[in-house]
Amino acid sequence: MSDPALAMANAAAGYSPPMENPIFVFTDVESSTQLWGFEDGALMRRANEIHEDIIRGSLAQFRGYEITTAGDAFQLAFFTIKEAVEYCFQVQIKLLSAHWPKKLHNLVPATTRKKTKTKRLVFSGLRIRMGIHDAQESEGSLVKDIHPVTGKVTYTGLSEVIANEIGDVGAGGQICVTRRVAEWLSVNSSSVGHTFHVDRMGEHPIPQLNMTVEVFQIIPHGLEARKKTFDKRWADRLEAIKVVDDL
């Protein structure tokens, strides 16, 4: 479908999807399958309502567009890296301070409440991994179409596949980004509404595409205590990959 047709269809529905080089944000809930198994899913339904309210409630402020959901995972698109990053920071901070069901705390490792020695909260409630990737023409065409059921704009192409991989690679509560996003942040850090750290994690293989992508993490001020957990998880992941490769 042509770009004008896409734009007209979404304007009529009140939507505002980015039509050129969207900044993708893909999210997922850590250990969600395990959590849905408790209390016939009742506990997770309550927790997921909180999660969805926070994810959706912050979109308009940053011109975010909900492409689709897959279970409790979200696929989102933004117009700029700045807005995508500020959105992710705000969501992580709101998730940390949300009033989660008490039964959720410490139910599984991914819902363990953690505090620093000074009693500052590090993790609480559902842990949401987030990945950010900027679509570029150098990665080939990004085909846009209208979903026949939802009426939303969908994106198909290499950039979308990379975004999906980056959304899956992190730990719960972690924000992973690709190289161009990290480079933009290094140059334009003063324009972002939060102070933050950028760290290179390493390379992530995408076997089905016969390629690797560099992965960086961004941690907003106030959540620095998470870095130790994220670094350990990444090291454990690399070790697991090495074991599989050695088989």
C-alpha positions in Angstrom: 0.0 0.0 0.0 1.3 3.5 -0.9 2.4 6.0 1.8 -0.4 8.4 1.0 -3.0 5.7 1.4 -1.4 4.7 4.7 -1.4 8.2 5.9 -5.0 8.8 5.0 -6.2 5.6 6.6 -4.4 6.4 9.9 -5.4 10.1 9.9 -9.0 9.0 9.6 -8.5 6.7 12.6 -6.7 9.4 14.6 -3.4 7.6 14.4 0.0 9.2 13.8 2.6 6.6 12.8 6.1 7.6 11.7 6.2 7.0 8.0 10.0 7.3 7.4 12.8 5.8 9.4 10.8 5.0 12.5 12.6 4.4 15.8 11.4 1.0 17.0 11.0 0.1 20.6 10.2 -3.5 21.3 9.4 -4.7 24.8 8.7 -7.9 26.7 8.0 -9.2 30.2 10.7 -11.3 31.8 9.5 -14.8 32.9 5.9 -14.0 31.7 5.2 -17.6 30.7 6.1 -18.8 34.2 4.1 -16.0 35.9 0.9 -16.8 33.9 1.0 -20.2 35.5 0.2 -19.0 39.0 -3.4 -18.7 40.2 -4.8 -19.7 36.8 -3.3 -16.5 35.5 -5.3 -14.2 37.8 -2.3 -12.7 39.5 -0.5 -12.0 36.2 -3.7 -10.5 34.7 -3.7 -7.9 37.5 0.0 -7.2 37.1 -0.2 -7.0 33.3 -3.0 -4.4 33.6 -0.6 -2.2 35.5 2.1 -2.9 33.0 -0.1 -2.1 30.0 -1.4 1.1 31.6 2.1 2.3 32.0 3.3 1.3 28.5 0.3 2.9 26.8 -0.1 5.8 29.2 3.2 7.4 28.3 2.9 7.0 24.5 1.2 10.3 23.7 3.7 12.4 25.6 6.5 11.1 23.4 4.5 10.7 20.1 4.8 7.0 20.4 2.8 4.7 18.1 1.6 1.2 19.2 2.1 -1.1 16.2 0.9 -4.3 17.8 1.1 -6.5 20.8 2.0 -10.2 21.0 0.8 -11.5 24.3 2.4 -9.2 26.9 5.0 -7.9 24.5 4.7 -4.5 22.7 6.0 -3.3 19.4 6.1 0.5 19.3 7.4 3.2 16.9 8.7 6.8 17.5 9.7 9.7 15.4 13.0 10.4 17.0 15.7 8.7 19.1 15.3 11.3 21.8 11.6 10.6 22.2 12.1 6.8 22.1 14.8 7.0 24.8 13.0 9.4 27.0 9.9 7.2 26.8 11.8 4.1 27.8 13.4 5.9 30.8 10.0 7.1 32.0 8.4 3.7 31.6 11.2 2.0 33.6 10.9 4.6 36.4 7.1 4.3 36.5 7.3 0.5 36.6 9.6 0.7 39.6 7.3 2.9 41.6 4.0 1.1 40.6 1.8 -0.5 43.2 2.1 -4.1 42.3 0.1 -7.0 43.8 1.9 -8.0 47.0 1.7 -11.7 46.0 3.8 -10.9 42.9 6.9 -9.9 44.9 9.5 -12.6 45.2 7.2 -15.1 43.5 9.9 -15.9 40.9 13.5 -14.6 40.5 12.3 -12.1 37.9 9.9 -10.5 40.5 12.3 -10.4 43.4 12.3 -7.0 45.1 15.8 -5.6 45.4 17.2 -2.6 47.3 20.6 -1.1 47.7 22.4 -1.0 51.0 20.9 2.5 51.5 17.4 1.0 51.0 17.0 2.5 47.5 14.7 0.4 45.4 16.4 -1.3 42.4 13.8 -3.8 41.2 10.1 -4.2 42.0 7.2 -5.9 40.2 7.3 -7.0 36.6 10.7 -6.5 34.9 10.3 -5.3 31.3 13.1 -5.6 28.8 13.2 -2.9 26.1 15.1 -2.7 22.8 15.6 0.4 20.6 16.7 0.4 17.0 16.5 3.1 14.3 15.4 2.1 10.9 17.6 3.3 8.0 17.5 3.0 4.2 20.9 1.3 4.3 19.2 -1.7 5.8 16.9 -2.1 2.8 13.3 -1.2 2.2 10.9 -1.1 5.1 7.5 -2.1 3.8 4.5 -0.4 5.4 1.0 -1.8 5.3 -2.3 -1.7 7.1 -3.2 -4.6 9.3 -6.5 -6.0 8.1 -7.9 -6.5 11.6 -6.4 -3.7 13.8 -6.2 -1.0 11.1 -2.7 -0.1 12.4 0.4 0.5 10.3 2.7 -2.4 10.3 6.4 -2.5 9.2 8.2 -5.3 7.6 11.9 -5.5 6.7 15.4 -6.0 8.0 15.2 -3.0 10.4 12.1 -4.5 12.1 13.8 -7.9 12.4 16.8 -6.3 14.1 14.5 -4.3 16.4 12.8 -7.6 17.4 16.2 -9.2 18.2 17.3 -6.2 20.3 14.0 -6.3 22.2 14.7 -9.9 23.2 18.3 -9.8 24.0 18.3 -7.9 27.3 17.4 -8.7 30.9 14.2 -7.6 32.5 14.4 -3.9 33.4 17.2 -3.4 30.9 17.2 -1.0 27.9 19.3 -2.3 25.0 20.1 -0.2 21.9 22.0 -0.7 18.6 25.1 1.2 17.6 23.6 4.2 15.8 21.3 4.9 18.7 24.3 4.7 21.1 26.3 7.0 18.9 23.5 9.6 18.7 23.2 9.5 22.5 26.9 10.0 23.0 26.8 13.2 20.8 23.4 14.5 21.9 23.3 13.5 25.6 22.5 17.1 26.7 19.3 17.1 24.7 17.8 14.1 26.5 15.7 14.9 29.5 17.5 12.5 31.8 21.1 11.9 32.7 22.2 8.4 31.8 25.1 6.0 31.1 25.8 4.2 27.9 27.8 0.9 28.0 28.8 -1.4 25.2 27.6 -5.0 26.0 29.0 -6.8 23.0 27.9 -8.5 19.8 24.6 -10.4 19.3 24.4 -12.9 16.5 21.4 -13.2 14.3 21.9 -16.6 12.6 18.9 -16.4 10.4 20.3 -13.3 8.8 23.9 -14.4 8.9 24.9 -11.2 10.7 25.7 -9.8 14.1 24.7 -6.5 15.7 26.5 -4.5 18.4 24.5 -4.1 21.6 24.7 -1.3 24.1 22.8 -0.6 27.3 21.5 2.7 28.5 20.8 3.2 32.2 19.0 6.3 33.4 20.2 8.1 36.6 18.6 6.5 39.6 18.7 3.0 38.2 22.5 2.6 38.1 22.4 -0.1 40.7 20.8 -2.4 38.1 24.1 -2.5 36.1 25.6 -5.3 38.2 22.6 -7.5 37.5 22.6 -6.7 33.8 26.4 -7.3 33.4 26.1 -10.7 35.1 23.2 -11.7 33.0 25.0 -10.8 29.8 28.1 -12.8 30.9 25.9 -15.8 31.7 24.3 -15.5 28.3 27.6 -15.4 26.5 28.7 -18.5 28.4 25.5 -20.3 27.5 26.1 -19.5 23.8 29.7 -20.7 24.0 28.5 -24.0 25.5 26.0 -24.5 22.7 28.6 -23.7 20.1 31.1 -26.2 21.6 28.6 -29.1 21.4 
